[in-house]
Amino acid sequence: MLLVLCHRTRMGLLFGLLVIALVGCAIASPGLELVRVVMALLSPAAAAWVTQPAGPMLPSTLQAPAWVVRGLALLLVLSLAPISTVALDLRTADNREQAYLREGVTPVGLADDRGWSYGTVIESVVARGFSYQVEDPEGRALRVEVTQIDDSVVQPPRNCSPDPNLAVRCEDQGNGVFCSVADSRQRIVVRGEGVVLLWAQSGAFTDGELDRLAGGLRPRSARWLAERQCPVCRLLPD
């Protein structure tokens, strides 16, 4: 309908196509709703500026080439999409940080997580705590589950079973790391006020690697955990 209207009013098909493209960018952009609406509303003006002849608005000595002005106008509209995405990521990180603080459990993370990607943090529904998954560059995945020590079923070195109906003996691996005799792909570590279960979810981890990774777990801030899921945040300096 827009293309037909542009043809009937002699606005030109290029104008109509550009409006459709810009509105499509606004719809598809993951970002703040207000910025996306503004971007969509500016689309006809930007398209008109780019495609239609413009009369002199400034003295000839101050005028920039028409293609420069039109290109800058189009670039301004298109720049709203990444700006909106960055703003949304930062706001989401702030909200997640507050949620983790309310949980009342200190996050725990790898000593060196360069190259590891972080999955969604899932808050516990039965106790204070949360869990998340990390994946290394080879595609091997670990699950990190942190629970307030007072709420945890696992109580090393006496019991290393996450099942409240089953008690399992712990094996001390050294450096504050324990292993369940019933599951060699699991490690249990006490860090501060939390009990950490480190699970090998997928991929081949040796016992030595699991012991090293578990022993390197360190208490982190709520902001640190929130930023692990924020691509923009990880590009910013600490």
N, C-alpha and C positions, 0 to 999 in steps of 0.2 A: 504493500500500500504506500509505503514511504517513497519507493522508487517511482511509482506511478505519479504520485503527487509532485515529486521533484521534476519529472518530465513535463507535467502539465503546467507547472509554474516557472519552468525554464531555470530552475536552480541547478540542474545538471545531475546526471547519474553519479558522477564522481562524488558530489556532495552527499547524496543519499547513501552510497556505499561506505563513505568515511564515517558518517553518523552511526550506521549499523555496526561498523567495526569498533568504534569507540564505546558505544553502549555495551557491546558484547564484552569488551575488556573490563568495563565496570562491573558487569554481572559476574564474570568469571574470577575476578580478583578476590583472593581471601584477605579481607581486611575489615576495618571499621565501617559499619553500615553508613554512617553519616558521610564519610569520605567517598564511598562508592556512589551514593546518591548525588553528591556534588559533582563527581566526575561525569556521571550520566547527564546531568543537567547542563554541564559545560560542553558536552559533545557537539550539539548543533552550532554553537558559537565558534568552537575551534574548527569544525569542518568548514563553516562559511568563511572564516578567516583564511583558511588554506586554499580553498577552491575558487572563491569569487574575486573579481577585480576590486581593488580598493582605491578610493580616491585619496588625494593628498590630505594627511592629517597634521603634518608638521611642515615647516619651511623646508624647501628642497635641500638646504645645506645641512639639516638635521635628520633627514630621512635615511633610514637604513634600507638596503635592498629588500624588495618585497619578499623574496624567498627566505631571507633571514628571519624577518618578523613572523612570517607564517610558520616557519619551522620551529621557532621558539615557542609559539603559542601551542602548537601540537605537542611539543616535548613537555610543556608544563602540564597539560592535561594527562598525558601518559605517565608522568612522574608521580601522579597521585596514587597510582596502584601500588608501587613498591613502598611508598611512604606509609600508606595505609597498612600494608602487611607488617612493616617494621613496628608501627605503633601497636598493632594488635598483638604481636609476639611479646612486646615489652609489657603490655597490660596483662596478658595471660600469665607471664612469669611472676608478676607482682601478686596476682590472685593465688597462684599455686604456692608461693612462699607463705602467704598468710594461712592457707589451708594446712600446710605442713607444720607451721608453728602451733596452730590450734590442736594438732594431733598430740603434741606433747612428747614426741620422741625425736631424739637427735638422729638425723640421717647419717648413714654410713656409706662410704664409697671406696673404690680402688685407690691405692696410693698413686698409681700412674694410669690414667685412663685415656691417654693419647691414642687415637685411632678407634676407640670403642664408641659405639653408638648406643643411645639410651632409648628404651621403650617407655610406654605410658606407665606412670606411677599409679598403683591401685591401693586405695586406702583399705585398711582392714575393717571388716564388719563385725568382728567379735572381740577385738582388743585394740589398744592403742598401738598404732604402727602402720606400715605400708610396705609394699613390695614393688620392685621394678625389674626389668630385664635389660641386660647389656649384651652386646654382640661385638666380637672382635673382627678385624678385617678379613679373617678367614671364614667368617660365617658361624663360628662357634658361639653358643649363647649360654649365659649364666643368669640365674635368677637370684636376686638379693632380697631377702625378706627380713625386715627389722621390726621387732616387737618390744614393747616396754617390758623390762625384766620381771616386774611384778605381775604382768598379765601372761607371760609366756609359759606354755606347757613344757617347753624344753628347758631343762635346768642342768647344764653341765657343771661338774663332771658326773653328777648322779644319774641323769636321764637325758638321752639324746634322741628321744622320739617325739615328733610333732603330733602324734596321735595321743589324745588324752586318755585313751583306754589301753594304752600299751606302753610299758616301760622298757627301754633298750639301753644297754650298757654303752658307756662312752669309751673311746680310745683317745688318749692324749697324744696329739701329733706334735706338741711343742709350740712355743711362741703363742700360747693362748688359744690354740686351735684344737678342736675336738672333732672326732669322726664317729658316726653311728656304726656299730658293728653290723647293723642290718642293711646299711646303704652306703656303699663306698663312694658314691657320687655326691655326697652331701658333707658339708663342713659346718660346724657350729662355733661361733666366736662371741665372746662377751666384750662389748665395747661401751664403756660408760654406763648409762642406764638402760642400754638395749642389748637384746640377744639377737645375733645375726645368723640366719640360715643362708648358706651359700649353696645353691643347687646347680649342678651341671645339666642344663636343659637339653642341649643338642651339641653334637660334635665330640671329638675325642680329646678329653683332658686326662693327662696322667695324674697319678696320685700326687706326685711332686708339684705339678702345676697348681692343683687345687689347694695344696697346703701353702704354697707361696702366695697365691692370690688371696686366700683367706687370711693369712698372717699379715698381709699388707693393707687390709681394710682399716680405714681411719674415720673417726667422727668428722662429719662435715656440717656446714650450716644449711639452714632451710633454703637460703638463697642459692647455694651451690646446687642443690638437687633440682630446684626450679629451673635453673639455667641449663641443666643437662638436656632438657627437652626443648630448648629454645635455640634454634639455629642461629638467629641473629645475635643472641646474647653471647654465644660461644665465640663469635667473631670480635666482640668488644673486649678491650683490655679490662683486667680485674681491677 
